[in-house]
Amino acid sequence: MEVVTGISSIYSTAAYGLSTATNQLNATAKKIAGYGTDSSDTNDLTQNVVDLSTEKMAYKADALVLKTANQTLGTLLDIFDTPRR
């Protein structure tokens, strides 16, 4: 049962990370899209592009965590499904 709780926790953490990364990606994309529209713009385009890249990597990492947790759960289910001799 502890394994299931651990995997559930991994799913929750990764899903939270995906949600956070999505929100950050959207906010940064809006900043980039609005660049230059205001003469008093203090929007640092270079930093926003770096942030976008960082957020993209965070999203990919969280997606990989979900994929790995799913594979691990599948392997565990296969093990428990194996007939005992």
C-alpha atoms as one frame of an Amber mdcrd trajectory, in Angstrom:
protein
   0.000   0.000   0.000   2.930   2.325   0.696   4.026   2.005  -2.928   0.619
   3.138  -4.193   0.678   6.106  -1.815   4.177   7.010  -3.010   3.199   6.835
  -6.671   0.058   8.838  -5.970   2.216  11.495  -4.344   4.494  11.524  -7.390
   1.492  11.986  -9.692   0.215  14.868  -7.551   3.582  16.601  -7.432   4.150
  16.254 -11.167   0.622  17.460 -11.972   1.163  20.494  -9.746   4.473  21.155
 -11.501   2.799  20.923 -14.911   0.104  23.342 -13.831   2.640  25.801 -12.428
   4.833  25.586 -15.526   1.789  26.113 -17.766   0.785  29.232 -15.840   4.330
  30.585 -15.972   4.636  29.802 -19.688   1.394  31.648 -20.387   2.426  34.685
 -18.337   5.832  34.877 -20.025   4.316  34.398 -23.484   1.962  37.332 -22.809
   4.925  39.498 -21.788   6.782  38.573 -24.978   3.689  39.156 -27.129   3.214
  42.578 -25.576   6.846  43.611 -25.966   7.221  47.049 -27.508   3.556  47.999
 -27.281   4.185  50.530 -24.513   6.756  53.314 -24.789   7.524  52.980 -21.081
   7.951  49.232 -21.437  10.364  47.817 -18.872   9.812  44.350 -20.243  13.231
  42.680 -20.674  12.783  40.630 -23.835  16.012  38.679 -23.382  15.124  37.653
 -19.839  11.629  36.657 -20.939  13.032  34.406 -23.665  15.360  32.793 -21.108
  12.416  32.376 -18.715  10.359  30.805 -21.482  13.106  28.271 -22.168  13.483
  27.479 -18.465   9.741  27.022 -18.023   9.634  24.770 -21.081  12.341  22.555
 -19.549  10.451  22.437 -16.237   7.297  21.359 -18.073   9.174  18.623 -19.935
  10.752  17.408 -16.681   7.362  17.157 -14.962   5.919  15.337 -17.967   8.815
  12.874 -17.810   8.156  12.311 -14.103   4.536  11.449 -14.938   5.620   9.105
 -17.716   8.120   7.340 -15.446   5.593   7.005 -12.613   3.095   5.547 -15.077
   5.658   3.015 -16.336   6.592   2.106 -12.769   2.973   1.576 -11.824   2.464
  -0.554 -14.931   5.480  -2.696 -14.032   4.225  -3.155 -10.474   0.794  -4.163
 -11.734   2.425  -6.662 -14.088   4.440  -8.116 -11.198   1.377  -8.510  -8.997
  -0.588  -9.966 -11.900   1.949 -12.738 -12.442   0.559 -16.096 -11.274   2.334
 -17.554  -8.250   3.804 -21.000  -8.626
